[in-house]
């Protein structure tokens, strides 16, 4: 059973992404903003990793230094702050929650996200703080994208010009 939870955790971002595509298939405006937001949150993750340069946890720091100097992890992937898995899960959870306002969807996405966050820490891919920061950055990004989507969908509301009709 533990192996199943670990597998769900490691593949959670891909599963939640595909599930969200399916949920939004009949909502083209939100679907487009979801895809743009997913790209945005991943670009933001890379930029933050390159700026913060917080290493991934490793029980042996000397082994980490050797791995980095030998190029075992390429560029931004050698850094752990913020967690990309957690950031994506936060984005998907936030976006679906804001769009559908459905407790079942929100609960399901939250449980799958928790599996992913726990798995990232359990296997020393990230520290707890890297996972928490990534998750909250994803949530914040989802709110920003949701607000922009709502503004786009509603459009600019203008007051109707006076038609000089009698009162």
SVG drawing of the C-alpha trace seen along z (x, -y; Angstrom):
<svg xmlns="http://www.w3.org/2000/svg" viewBox="-41 -63 74 65">
<polyline fill="none" stroke="black" stroke-width="0.4" points="0.0,0.0 2.9,-2.3 4.3,-1.8 1.0,-2.8 0.9,-6.0 4.5,-6.8 3.7,-6.1 0.7,-8.4 2.8,-11.0 5.6,-11.0 3.2,-11.1 0.6,-13.5 1.4,-16.6 1.0,-14.8 -2.2,-13.0 -3.7,-16.3 -2.8,-18.1 -4.5,-15.5 -7.5,-15.4 -7.8,-19.2 -7.7,-19.2 -10.6,-16.7 -12.6,-18.8 -12.1,-22.0 -12.7,-20.4 -16.0,-22.2 -14.8,-25.5 -12.4,-26.8 -11.5,-30.1 -10.6,-28.6 -8.8,-25.8 -6.6,-28.3 -5.8,-30.2 -5.1,-26.9 -2.6,-25.9 -1.0,-29.4 -0.9,-29.3 0.8,-25.8 3.5,-27.1 3.8,-30.3 4.2,-28.4 6.8,-26.1 8.8,-29.1 8.5,-30.8 9.8,-27.6 12.9,-27.6 13.6,-31.3 13.2,-30.9 15.4,-27.9 18.2,-29.7 17.8,-32.8 17.6,-31.1 20.0,-28.2 19.0,-26.2 20.4,-22.7 18.3,-19.6 18.7,-17.6 21.3,-14.9 22.5,-13.0 26.1,-13.4 26.9,-17.0 30.2,-15.9 28.4,-13.5 26.1,-16.4 29.1,-18.6 30.7,-15.9 27.4,-15.2 27.0,-18.9 30.6,-19.4 30.3,-16.3 27.1,-17.6 24.9,-14.8 22.0,-17.3 21.7,-19.8 21.3,-23.5 18.2,-24.4 17.3,-20.7 20.1,-20.5 18.3,-23.1 15.4,-22.3 13.8,-25.6 10.9,-25.7 9.7,-22.2 8.3,-21.9 6.0,-19.0 4.6,-20.9 4.2,-24.1 2.3,-22.3 0.1,-20.5 -0.7,-23.9 -1.5,-25.5 -3.8,-22.7 -5.5,-22.5 -6.0,-26.2 -7.3,-26.6 -9.7,-23.8 -11.0,-24.9 -11.6,-28.5 -13.3,-27.4 -15.6,-24.7 -16.1,-25.5 -16.8,-21.8 -15.8,-20.2 -15.3,-16.8 -12.9,-18.1 -11.0,-20.2 -10.8,-17.3 -9.5,-14.9 -6.9,-17.3 -5.8,-18.1 -5.3,-14.4 -3.4,-13.7 -1.3,-16.8 -0.5,-15.7 0.7,-12.3 3.1,-14.2 4.3,-16.6 5.0,-13.7 6.7,-11.6 9.1,-14.5 10.2,-14.8 10.2,-11.1 12.7,-10.4 14.9,-13.4 14.1,-15.2 13.2,-18.3 13.1,-19.6 9.8,-20.3 10.3,-24.1 11.0,-23.7 7.8,-21.7 5.7,-24.2 7.1,-27.2 6.5,-25.5 2.9,-24.6 2.1,-28.2 3.7,-29.7 1.5,-27.4 -1.6,-28.5 -0.7,-32.2 -0.1,-31.7 -3.4,-29.9 -5.3,-32.8 -3.5,-35.3 -4.3,-33.3 -7.9,-32.8 -8.4,-36.6 -7.0,-37.3 -9.2,-34.6 -12.3,-36.1 -11.4,-39.6 -10.9,-38.3 -14.2,-36.4 -16.3,-39.1 -14.6,-41.8 -14.9,-45.5 -18.2,-46.5 -19.2,-50.0 -22.2,-52.0 -24.8,-52.3 -25.0,-55.8 -28.0,-57.9 -30.8,-57.6 -32.5,-60.7 -35.8,-58.8 -38.4,-60.4 -38.3,-59.2"/>
</svg>
